Amino acid sequence: MIPPIASRFVAGETPAAAFEHARRENEDDVKVILNLLGEHYHERAPADEDAATYESLVADIGGTDLDACVSVKPSQLGLDVGEGVFRENFGRVVEAGREHDVFVWCDMEDATTTGATLDAFEELAREHDGGVGLCVQANLRRTREDLDRLADVPGKLRLVKGAYDEDPEIAYTDKADVNEAYREGLELLFSRREGGIAVGSHDPAMISYAKELHAEHGAGFEVQMLMGVRPDAQRELAAEGVEVWQYAPYGDKWLSYFYRRVRERKENLLFALRAVVGV
């Protein structure tokens, strides 16, 4: 059972709990991206098992009226086992999404996985004429070229700042440089695409800039935030008419995910401490 201190960031251990969370968020016009926790499998069996679980999850979402979709991780679907394993399992989930009219996102992991992830996404997005989205990290120096490559690819692109500790030779490490790269990425997306732009950020400045670019170019966009981070802002944006999606993980591998959320942001740590001491 997930303790209250972690339940701010995790939607439960079972699909039923995750669906109930999604239904509550939908009541406030916040849509939900469900992610089954699990990553970095080095054997094929658990990767295949999680792919099958996603197929069932997608079918179940398709049988409801929930505003929900799913997001997978490459290493969860077998990229550490082999690129072919990942492509096969990713294709299974995307095909299930097409069958049940449920969108499928693919997260981006560390820089060693970027090339294989982009290749698999582009192939499936073109094959299915959309229905699939990819996360792209602004802190990587290669990202400008990657966005150029993906500008006309069907589906959606989620631009995030990037959370992995990468080598300075391949990534911007200064906060100001990352912010500038993020703004430049938004500019490219809004100028080159008619829609399918996901602003994956909790930064009010970046969300405001996305609104300005939308007013200038007319391209459609959505805002994506993590469950448990700035929940009031998520509801406020939705009330303004902005399309808001909340990334909500679930599953029994919640402990390591919770610790990452606490380490990442000072306000998350303060929340956890208050929960422990009861204030």
C-alpha positions as YAML, in Angstrom:
chain: A
units: angstrom
residues:
- id: 1
  name: MET
  ca: [0.00, 0.00, 0.00]
- id: 2
  name: ILE
  ca: [1.29, 3.43, -0.95]
- id: 3
  name: PRO
  ca: [1.65, 5.67, 2.13]
- id: 4
  name: PRO
  ca: [0.08, 9.14, 2.07]
- id: 5
  name: ILE
  ca: [3.52, 10.75, 1.82]
- id: 6
  name: ALA
  ca: [4.00, 9.15, -1.63]
- id: 7
  name: SER
  ca: [0.42, 9.15, -2.88]
- id: 8
  name: ARG
  ca: [0.77, 12.81, -3.87]
- id: 9
  name: PHE
  ca: [2.99, 11.67, -6.75]
- id: 10
  name: VAL
  ca: [1.71, 8.16, -7.55]
- id: 11
  name: ALA
  ca: [-1.84, 7.29, -8.65]
- id: 12
  name: GLY
  ca: [-2.01, 3.92, -6.90]
- id: 13
  name: GLU
  ca: [-0.68, 0.41, -7.34]
- id: 14
  name: THR
  ca: [-3.41, -0.97, -9.61]
- id: 15
  name: PRO
  ca: [-5.12, 0.07, -12.86]
- id: 16
  name: ALA
  ca: [-8.38, 0.47, -10.94]
- id: 17
  name: ALA
  ca: [-6.77, 2.99, -8.58]
- id: 18
  name: ALA
  ca: [-5.16, 4.80, -11.52]
- id: 19
  name: PHE
  ca: [-8.51, 5.00, -13.32]
- id: 20
  name: GLU
  ca: [-10.16, 6.41, -10.22]
- id: 21
  name: HIS
  ca: [-7.45, 9.06, -10.01]
- id: 22
  name: ALA
  ca: [-7.95, 9.91, -13.69]
- id: 23
  name: ARG
  ca: [-11.69, 10.24, -13.18]
- id: 24
  name: ARG
  ca: [-11.17, 12.71, -10.30]
- id: 25
  name: GLU
  ca: [-8.76, 14.79, -12.38]
- id: 26
  name: ASN
  ca: [-11.15, 14.76, -15.33]
- id: 27
  name: GLU
  ca: [-13.78, 16.34, -13.13]
- id: 28
  name: ASP
  ca: [-11.53, 19.42, -13.05]
- id: 29
  name: ASP
  ca: [-10.92, 19.22, -16.83]
- id: 30
  name: VAL
  ca: [-7.39, 17.84, -16.32]
- id: 31
  name: LYS
  ca: [-6.63, 14.93, -18.61]
- id: 32
  name: VAL
  ca: [-4.30, 12.13, -17.52]
- id: 33
  name: ILE
  ca: [-1.32, 10.29, -19.01]
- id: 34
  name: LEU
  ca: [-0.94, 6.96, -17.23]
- id: 35
  name: ASN
  ca: [2.51, 5.40, -16.87]
- id: 36
  name: LEU
  ca: [3.08, 1.93, -15.47]
- id: 37
  name: LEU
  ca: [6.19, 2.22, -13.32]
- id: 38
  name: GLY
  ca: [9.10, 0.09, -14.47]
- id: 39
  name: GLU
  ca: [12.36, 0.63, -16.39]
- id: 40
  name: HIS
  ca: [15.80, -0.70, -17.28]
- id: 41
  name: TYR
  ca: [14.93, -4.34, -17.75]
- id: 42
  name: HIS
  ca: [17.91, -6.40, -18.86]
- id: 43
  name: GLU
  ca: [15.93, -9.52, -19.72]
- id: 44
  name: ARG
  ca: [13.17, -9.83, -22.28]
- id: 45
  name: ALA
  ca: [10.49, -11.46, -20.12]
- id: 46
  name: PRO
  ca: [9.61, -8.44, -17.93]
- id: 47
  name: ALA
  ca: [9.73, -6.13, -20.96]
- id: 48
  name: ASP
  ca: [7.27, -8.36, -22.82]
- id: 49
  name: GLU
  ca: [5.11, -8.57, -19.70]
- id: 50
  name: ASP
  ca: [4.89, -4.79, -19.34]
- id: 51
  name: ALA
  ca: [4.10, -4.43, -23.05]
- id: 52
  name: ALA
  ca: [1.22, -6.86, -22.59]
- id: 53
  name: THR
  ca: [0.06, -4.92, -19.53]
- id: 54
  name: TYR
  ca: [0.04, -1.73, -21.60]
- id: 55
  name: GLU
  ca: [-1.99, -3.44, -24.30]
- id: 56
  name: SER
  ca: [-4.59, -4.38, -21.68]
- id: 57
  name: LEU
  ca: [-4.46, -0.91, -20.14]
- id: 58
  name: VAL
  ca: [-5.06, 0.72, -23.52]
- id: 59
  name: ALA
  ca: [-8.01, -1.59, -24.20]
- id: 60
  name: ASP
  ca: [-9.49, -0.79, -20.80]
- id: 61
  name: ILE
  ca: [-9.09, 2.98, -21.33]
- id: 62
  name: GLY
  ca: [-10.75, 2.62, -24.72]
- id: 63
  name: GLY
  ca: [-13.75, 1.05, -23.04]
- id: 64
  name: THR
  ca: [-14.30, 4.04, -20.74]
- id: 65
  name: ASP
  ca: [-15.20, 7.70, -21.17]
- id: 66
  name: LEU
  ca: [-11.99, 8.82, -19.47]
- id: 67
  name: ASP
  ca: [-9.80, 11.55, -20.97]
- id: 68
  name: ALA
  ca: [-6.67, 9.45, -20.57]
- id: 69
  name: CYS
  ca: [-3.81, 7.96, -22.55]
- id: 70
  name: VAL
  ca: [-0.56, 6.12, -21.77]
- id: 71
  name: SER
  ca: [3.19, 6.76, -21.80]
- id: 72
  name: VAL
  ca: [5.90, 4.10, -22.01]
- id: 73
  name: LYS
  ca: [9.65, 4.11, -21.41]
- id: 74
  name: PRO
  ca: [12.07, 2.60, -23.95]
- id: 75
  name: SER
  ca: [14.05, 0.67, -21.33]
- id: 76
  name: GLN
  ca: [10.77, -0.63, -19.91]
- id: 77
  name: LEU
  ca: [9.89, -2.15, -23.28]
- id: 78
  name: GLY
  ca: [13.28, -3.79, -23.73]
- id: 79
  name: LEU
  ca: [15.73, -1.27, -25.21]
- id: 80
  name: ASP
  ca: [18.44, -2.44, -22.79]
- id: 81
  name: VAL
  ca: [17.86, -5.98, -24.10]
- id: 82
  name: GLY
  ca: [18.01, -4.92, -27.76]
- id: 83
  name: GLU
  ca: [16.69, -2.30, -30.12]
- id: 84
  name: GLY
  ca: [14.63, -4.90, -31.94]
- id: 85
  name: VAL
  ca: [12.90, -5.95, -28.72]
- id: 86
  name: PHE
  ca: [12.01, -2.34, -27.96]
- id: 87
  name: ARG
  ca: [10.66, -1.68, -31.46]
- id: 88
  name: GLU
  ca: [8.55, -4.83, -31.38]
- id: 89
  name: ASN
  ca: [7.02, -4.09, -27.98]
- id: 90
  name: PHE
  ca: [6.55, -0.39, -28.70]
- id: 91
  name: GLY
  ca: [4.80, -1.33, -31.94]
- id: 92
  name: ARG
  ca: [2.47, -3.67, -30.05]
- id: 93
  name: VAL
  ca: [1.39, -0.89, -27.70]
- id: 94
  name: VAL
  ca: [0.96, 1.66, -30.51]
- id: 95
  name: GLU
  ca: [-1.10, -0.82, -32.52]
- id: 96
  name: ALA
  ca: [-3.32, -1.38, -29.47]
- id: 97
  name: GLY
  ca: [-3.67, 2.38, -29.19]
- id: 98
  name: ARG
  ca: [-4.76, 2.61, -32.83]
- id: 99
  name: GLU
  ca: [-7.28, -0.20, -32.35]
- id: 100
  name: HIS
  ca: [-8.84, 1.39, -29.25]
- id: 101
  name: ASP
  ca: [-8.36, 5.06, -30.16]
- id: 102
  name: VAL
  ca: [-6.00, 5.74, -27.25]
- id: 103
  name: PHE
  ca: [-2.93, 7.94, -27.69]
- id: 104
  name: VAL
  ca: [0.48, 6.47, -26.83]
- id: 105
  name: TRP
  ca: [3.43, 8.57, -25.65]
- id: 106
  name: CYS
  ca: [7.05, 7.47, -25.46]
- id: 107
  name: ASP
  ca: [9.24, 9.05, -22.78]
- id: 108
  name: MET
  ca: [12.85, 9.94, -23.45]
- id: 109
  name: GLU
  ca: [15.51, 8.49, -21.17]
- id: 110
  name: ASP
  ca: [19.25, 9.26, -20.97]
- id: 111
  name: ALA
  ca: [21.21, 10.37, -24.03]
- id: 112
  name: THR
  ca: [22.45, 6.87, -24.85]
- id: 113
  name: THR
  ca: [18.88, 5.96, -25.84]
- id: 114
  name: THR
  ca: [18.03, 9.05, -27.89]
- id: 115
  name: GLY
  ca: [18.88, 7.82, -31.38]
- id: 116
  name: ALA
  ca: [17.06, 4.49, -31.09]
- id: 117
  name: THR
  ca: [14.04, 6.14, -29.50]
- id: 118
  name: LEU
  ca: [13.76, 8.78, -32.23]
- id: 119
  name: ASP
  ca: [14.09, 6.16, -34.97]
- id: 120
  name: ALA
  ca: [11.34, 3.97, -33.50]
- id: 121
  name: PHE
  ca: [9.02, 6.92, -32.95]
- id: 122
  name: GLU
  ca: [9.42, 8.32, -36.45]
- id: 123
  name: GLU
  ca: [8.83, 4.94, -38.06]
- id: 124
  name: LEU
  ca: [5.67, 4.24, -36.05]
- id: 125
  name: ALA
  ca: [4.32, 7.81, -36.29]
- id: 126
  name: ARG
  ca: [4.59, 7.80, -40.08]
- id: 127
  name: GLU
  ca: [3.22, 4.26, -40.34]
- id: 128
  name: HIS
  ca: [0.17, 5.12, -38.22]
- id: 129
  name: ASP
  ca: [-0.19, 8.75, -39.39]
- id: 130
  name: GLY
  ca: [0.03, 9.97, -35.80]
- id: 131
  name: GLY
  ca: [-1.48, 8.43, -32.70]
- id: 132
  name: VAL
  ca: [1.91, 8.43, -31.00]
- id: 133
  name: GLY
  ca: [4.01, 11.10, -29.30]
- id: 134
  name: LEU
  ca: [7.62, 11.53, -28.25]
- id: 135
  name: CYS
  ca: [9.35, 13.41, -25.45]
- id: 136
  name: VAL
  ca: [12.34, 15.55, -26.52]
- id: 137
  name: GLN
  ca: [14.82, 17.07, -24.05]
- id: 138
  name: ALA
  ca: [15.90, 20.69, -24.60]
- id: 139
  name: ASN
  ca: [19.11, 20.34, -22.60]
- id: 140
  name: LEU
  ca: [20.71, 18.04, -25.18]
- id: 141
  name: ARG
  ca: [22.84, 19.91, -27.73]
- id: 142
  name: ARG
  ca: [21.52, 17.68, -30.52]
- id: 143
  name: THR
  ca: [17.88, 18.58, -29.89]
- id: 144
  name: ARG
  ca: [17.69, 21.50, -32.35]
- id: 145
  name: GLU
  ca: [18.60, 19.12, -35.18]
- id: 146
  name: ASP
  ca: [16.22, 16.48, -33.83]
- id: 147
  name: LEU
  ca: [13.34, 18.98, -33.82]
- id: 148
  name: ASP
  ca: [14.17, 19.95, -37.40]
- id: 149
  name: ARG
  ca: [14.03, 16.28, -38.34]
- id: 150
  name: LEU
  ca: [10.71, 15.70, -36.56]
- id: 151
  name: ALA
  ca: [8.99, 18.95, -37.52]
- id: 152
  name: ASP
  ca: [6.78, 17.32, -40.18]
- id: 153
  name: VAL
  ca: [6.33, 13.95, -38.48]
- id: 154
  name: PRO
  ca: [2.69, 13.17, -37.56]
- id: 155
  name: GLY
  ca: [1.71, 12.82, -33.91]
- id: 156
  name: LYS
  ca: [2.85, 14.95, -31.00]
- id: 157
  name: LEU
  ca: [6.13, 16.20, -29.56]
- id: 158
  name: ARG
  ca: [6.56, 16.90, -25.84]
- id: 159
  name: LEU
  ca: [9.36, 19.36, -25.12]
- id: 160
  name: VAL
  ca: [10.88, 19.13, -21.64]
- id: 161
  name: LYS
  ca: [13.99, 20.71, -20.17]
- id: 162
  name: GLY
  ca: [15.57, 17.34, -19.33]
- id: 163
  name: ALA
  ca: [16.23, 15.73, -15.96]
- id: 164
  name: TYR
  ca: [19.19, 13.44, -16.66]
- id: 165
  name: ASP
  ca: [22.73, 14.30, -15.55]
- id: 166
  name: GLU
  ca: [24.45, 14.33, -18.94]
- id: 167
  name: ASP
  ca: [28.04, 15.03, -20.00]
- id: 168
  name: PRO
  ca: [28.58, 18.76, -20.69]
- id: 169
  name: GLU
  ca: [30.00, 17.82, -24.08]
- id: 170
  name: ILE
  ca: [26.56, 16.69, -25.21]
- id: 171
  name: ALA
  ca: [24.24, 18.72, -22.97]
- id: 172
  name: TYR
  ca: [23.76, 22.20, -21.58]
- id: 173
  name: THR
  ca: [24.28, 22.17, -17.83]
- id: 174
  name: ASP
  ca: [23.81, 25.84, -16.95]
- id: 175
  name: LYS
  ca: [20.20, 26.70, -16.08]
- id: 176
  name: ALA
  ca: [20.18, 29.83, -18.23]
- id: 177
  name: ASP
  ca: [21.45, 27.87, -21.23]
- id: 178
  name: VAL
  ca: [18.81, 25.18, -20.75]
- id: 179
  name: ASN
  ca: [16.08, 27.81, -20.52]
- id: 180
  name: GLU
  ca: [17.31, 29.47, -23.71]
- id: 181
  name: ALA
  ca: [17.39, 26.12, -25.50]
- id: 182
  name: TYR
  ca: [13.86, 25.43, -24.30]
- id: 183
  name: ARG
  ca: [12.60, 28.77, -25.64]
- id: 184
  name: GLU
  ca: [14.32, 28.14, -28.96]
- id: 185
  name: GLY
  ca: [12.74, 24.69, -29.11]
- id: 186
  name: LEU
  ca: [9.29, 26.17, -28.52]
- id: 187
  name: GLU
  ca: [9.89, 28.76, -31.23]
- id: 188
  name: LEU
  ca: [10.83, 26.06, -33.74]
- id: 189
  name: LEU
  ca: [7.82, 23.90, -32.88]
- id: 190
  name: PHE
  ca: [5.28, 26.71, -33.03]
- id: 191
  name: SER
  ca: [6.69, 28.06, -36.29]
- id: 192
  name: ARG
  ca: [6.94, 24.68, -38.05]
- id: 193
  name: ARG
  ca: [3.96, 22.69, -36.78]
- id: 194
  name: GLU
  ca: [0.21, 23.30, -36.95]
- id: 195
  name: GLY
  ca: [-0.36, 21.46, -33.66]
- id: 196
  name: GLY
  ca: [0.67, 18.44, -31.67]
- id: 197
  name: ILE
  ca: [2.89, 20.54, -29.40]
- id: 198
  name: ALA
  ca: [3.13, 19.54, -25.74]
- id: 199
  name: VAL
  ca: [4.74, 22.00, -23.36]
- id: 200
  name: GLY
  ca: [6.17, 19.68, -20.72]
- id: 201
  name: SER
  ca: [7.06, 22.21, -18.06]
- id: 202
  name: HIS
  ca: [6.10, 23.48, -14.62]
- id: 203
  name: ASP
  ca: [7.87, 26.78, -15.32]
- id: 204
  name: PRO
  ca: [5.30, 29.63, -15.50]
- id: 205
  name: ALA
  ca: [7.62, 31.62, -17.76]
- id: 206
  name: MET
  ca: [7.78, 28.86, -20.36]
- id: 207
  name: ILE
  ca: [4.02, 28.29, -20.26]
- id: 208
  name: SER
  ca: [3.45, 32.02, -20.73]
- id: 209
  name: TYR
  ca: [5.86, 32.03, -23.66]
- id: 210
  name: ALA
  ca: [3.99, 29.13, -25.23]
- id: 211
  name: LYS
  ca: [0.78, 31.15, -24.99]
- id: 212
  name: GLU
  ca: [2.50, 34.05, -26.76]
- id: 213
  name: LEU
  ca: [3.75, 31.79, -29.52]
- id: 214
  name: HIS
  ca: [0.29, 30.27, -29.90]
- id: 215
  name: ALA
  ca: [-1.18, 33.75, -30.31]
- id: 216
  name: GLU
  ca: [1.46, 34.57, -32.92]
- id: 217
  name: HIS
  ca: [1.42, 31.35, -34.96]
- id: 218
  name: GLY
  ca: [-1.93, 29.73, -34.16]
- id: 219
  name: ALA
  ca: [-0.45, 26.28, -33.61]
- id: 220
  name: GLY
  ca: [-2.36, 24.14, -31.13]
- id: 221
  name: PHE
  ca: [-0.65, 23.10, -27.91]
- id: 222
  name: GLU
  ca: [-1.19, 21.44, -24.57]
- id: 223
  name: VAL
  ca: [0.56, 21.74, -21.21]
- id: 224
  name: GLN
  ca: [1.83, 18.63, -19.43]
- id: 225
  name: MET
  ca: [2.79, 18.49, -15.76]
- id: 226
  name: LEU
  ca: [3.63, 15.76, -13.29]
- id: 227
  name: MET
  ca: [1.10, 14.50, -10.77]
- id: 228
  name: GLY
  ca: [1.77, 16.19, -7.43]
- id: 229
  name: VAL
  ca: [3.66, 19.16, -8.87]
- id: 230
  name: ARG
  ca: [1.80, 22.51, -9.01]
- id: 231
  name: PRO
  ca: [-1.65, 20.85, -8.89]
- id: 232
  name: ASP
  ca: [-3.38, 24.21, -8.36]
- id: 233
  name: ALA
  ca: [-1.73, 25.58, -11.49]
- id: 234
  name: GLN
  ca: [-2.94, 22.57, -13.46]
- id: 235
  name: ARG
  ca: [-6.53, 23.30, -12.49]
- id: 236
  name: GLU
  ca: [-6.16, 27.02, -13.07]
- id: 237
  name: LEU
  ca: [-4.80, 26.51, -16.57]
- id: 238
  name: ALA
  ca: [-7.59, 24.06, -17.37]
- id: 239
  name: ALA
  ca: [-10.15, 26.57, -16.12]
- id: 240
  name: GLU
  ca: [-8.63, 29.13, -18.51]
- id: 241
  name: GLY
  ca: [-9.32, 26.78, -21.40]
- id: 242
  name: VAL
  ca: [-5.76, 25.48, -21.80]
- id: 243
  name: GLU
  ca: [-5.60, 21.77, -22.56]
- id: 244
  name: VAL
  ca: [-3.81, 20.25, -19.55]
- id: 245
  name: TRP
  ca: [-2.49, 16.72, -19.23]
- id: 246
  name: GLN
  ca: [-1.17, 15.33, -15.98]
- id: 247
  name: TYR
  ca: [1.50, 12.62, -16.10]
- id: 248
  name: ALA
  ca: [0.39, 10.12, -13.45]
- id: 249
  name: PRO
  ca: [2.49, 7.00, -12.74]
- id: 250
  name: TYR
  ca: [1.08, 3.96, -11.03]
- id: 251
  name: GLY
  ca: [2.20, 0.48, -10.01]
- id: 252
  name: ASP
  ca: [4.05, -1.36, -7.28]
- id: 253
  name: LYS
  ca: [7.47, 0.06, -8.25]
- id: 254
  name: TRP
  ca: [6.55, 3.41, -6.74]
- id: 255
  name: LEU
  ca: [9.28, 3.79, -4.10]
- id: 256
  name: SER
  ca: [12.18, 4.75, -6.36]
- id: 257
  name: TYR
  ca: [9.96, 7.08, -8.36]
- id: 258
  name: PHE
  ca: [8.81, 8.86, -5.20]
- id: 259
  name: TYR
  ca: [12.38, 9.41, -4.04]
- id: 260
  name: ARG
  ca: [13.28, 10.93, -7.41]
- id: 261
  name: ARG
  ca: [10.41, 13.40, -7.15]
- id: 262
  name: VAL
  ca: [11.47, 14.38, -3.62]
- id: 263
  name: ARG
  ca: [15.10, 14.90, -4.64]
- id: 264
  name: GLU
  ca: [14.28, 16.94, -7.74]
- id: 265
  name: ARG
  ca: [12.50, 19.91, -6.21]
- id: 266
  name: LYS
  ca: [12.84, 21.69, -2.88]
- id: 267
  name: GLU
  ca: [9.08, 22.17, -2.56]
- id: 268
  name: ASN
  ca: [8.54, 18.42, -2.97]
- id: 269
  name: LEU
  ca: [11.00, 17.75, -0.14]
- id: 270
  name: LEU
  ca: [9.23, 20.30, 2.08]
- id: 271
  name: PHE
  ca: [5.90, 18.65, 1.34]
- id: 272
  name: ALA
  ca: [7.30, 15.27, 2.32]
- id: 273
  name: LEU
  ca: [8.79, 16.61, 5.54]
- id: 274
  name: ARG
  ca: [5.49, 18.27, 6.50]
- id: 275
  name: ALA
  ca: [3.71, 14.97, 5.92]
- id: 276
  name: VAL
  ca: [6.18, 13.15, 8.16]
- id: 277
  name: VAL
  ca: [5.88, 15.59, 11.07]
- id: 278
  name: GLY
  ca: [2.18, 16.14, 10.61]
- id: 279
  name: VAL
  ca: [2.13, 19.88, 9.94]
...
